[in-house]
Amino acid sequence: MTIFRYWQLIRITSSGKYQAHLLTQVQEWLQQAFADSVNRADTQMTDFQKALLDRWHSKAAQADLALLSLRCFVSHQIRDACDRLTQKFGKDYGFTTAELLAVVLDDDGRSPSTYRPFTQQILESYDPAKAALSTWSNQLTCNHPELNQLLLEKGLYRASPWAILNDTSLEQVEKILRTFHLCSEYEVKAGRALLEQYKRVYCRDRLAQRQAGGPRRCQPPTPEHLREMNATLEQLKHLAELLRQYRIHVRGGSGGPYRLEVPDWEQVPDSTPVPDEQEEFLEAFRQAVKQGLAGAIAQVIAANSHRLSQKKTPQDDVYIKGLNRYYCLGQTIGALATELSLGNFARARRLLDLQRLRADVRHRLLPTLYEQVRQEAVDYSSPEQLHRLDQTLEAVLAEHIDGLLAEDAAAAQSPNRSGPTSLFAQQLCATIHQFMPDSE
């Protein structure tokens, strides 16, 4: 019997780690008020939990201690849920249990308190008639909005390939493949045809299974399904992964460890020759992107550095050092937090605020790049082509910049990175030295 879980609270320390903290007043109360339950090895935990819940809900004497004891138990369930996520995904997506707990574990053990920690929110929404407390704690932890956002930033979107395919329309798959992944028209049509076959076969049987009381979770297609679709499991998973990356992107996350490749539908190469003028324009466009990106990064770093220098305790130097170590030296946020004396992972993450950095660079880069590309296009386009370009150029450039930033977010989150690999990171490292303090 894990009775100690009812008087040990899992909480985050000032160093960003987590540990069990003994609440002596809770332990002493339980050993007196529930002596038989605490001292017997065969005590039924459900009965013990029910007694604590009843005491808390009754608002009788020591109801606050009963609540605090239950908060201890729930804190262990939250820790276990984060542990399971880390064991399953942490290595591939570069996160630790401590990072997850920093988001969801906010209970400091105070009682009574006007602040309602997440442990208490779980208890207040708990209905014993519907689930076990451990199950309910796990469910709410794994669906915590800020936790899901952190996982998205790491590139983890927890939906099965089959759920993603079920939830994507034919029009959406065309748009995503064409404008986000820049696939050829052949690949777009092949992707739409594959999804259409999938929906015709899989969704038909899925609906019948649900009506017959089958499992709620989407199961992989059967061999019979695949034969009827004339598709392989790898093709379907690949298409789902392309859609997953788009969903991560639009929700503000990174691309994670997945490296995008062109869909290999039938290994048909595009043999269309590229005219010399088009190649010249593309080279001019690439140079415009690099120059514009370098300028936008410099402007954003300068603005952030100035803002941080105005704080009561200036943080501009440590901000520049942190960016340099993260992007150019390949250090993790946790490592640079320690080396730069930032206290913990969460504080270092807030200081760098990489998502805002990319968004600010996008805001500055888009209008500059628009003017440069529009000017370059004059030499290569007819009046009719320029008119059409004016109608679509901003949207095309926005898609390109978003892809560039998504590439950086994906590369930055790779657990094996050792230096700048994305174009964004390379330009940042070429630019940041003008801001570096002499001591670094």
HELIX and SHEET records of a PDB file:
HELIX    1   1 ILE A    3  TYR A    6  5                                   4    
HELIX    2   2 THR A   24  ALA A   33  1                                  10    
HELIX    3   3 ALA A   35  ASN A   39  1                                   5    
HELIX    4   4 MET A   45  SER A   58  1                                  14    
HELIX    5   5 ALA A   63  LEU A   85  1                                  23    
HELIX    6   6 THR A   86  GLY A   90  3                                   5    
HELIX    7   7 LYS A   91  TYR A   93  1                                   3    
HELIX    8   8 THR A   97  VAL A  104  1                                   8    
HELIX    9   9 PHE A  118  GLU A  124  1                                   7    
HELIX   10  10 LEU A  133  CYS A  142  1                                  10    
HELIX   11  11 PRO A  145  GLU A  153  1                                   9    
HELIX   12  12 PRO A  161  ASN A  166  1                                   6    
HELIX   13  13 LEU A  170  LYS A  175  1                                   6    
HELIX   14  14 ILE A  176  PHE A  180  3                                   5    
HELIX   15  15 GLU A  185  TYR A  198  1                                  14    
HELIX   16  16 LYS A  199  CYS A  203  3                                   5    
HELIX   17  17 ARG A  204  GLN A  211  1                                   8    
HELIX   18  18 PRO A  223  MET A  229  1                                   7    
HELIX   19  19 LEU A  233  VAL A  250  1                                  18    
HELIX   20  20 ASP A  276  SER A  309  1                                  34    
HELIX   21  21 ASP A  316  LEU A  323  1                                   8    
HELIX   22  22 ASN A  324  CYS A  328  3                                   5    
HELIX   23  23 ILE A  333  GLU A  339  1                                   7    
HELIX   24  24 PHE A  345  LEU A  352  1                                   8    
HELIX   25  25 LEU A  354  ALA A  377  1                                  24    
HELIX   26  26 PRO A  383  ALA A  412  1                                  30    
HELIX   27  27 LEU A  423  THR A  431  1                                   9    
HELIX   28  28 ILE A  432  PHE A  435  5                                   4    
SHEET    1   A 2 GLN A   8  ILE A  12  0                                        
SHEET    2   A 2 TYR A  18  LEU A  22 -1                                        
END                                                                             
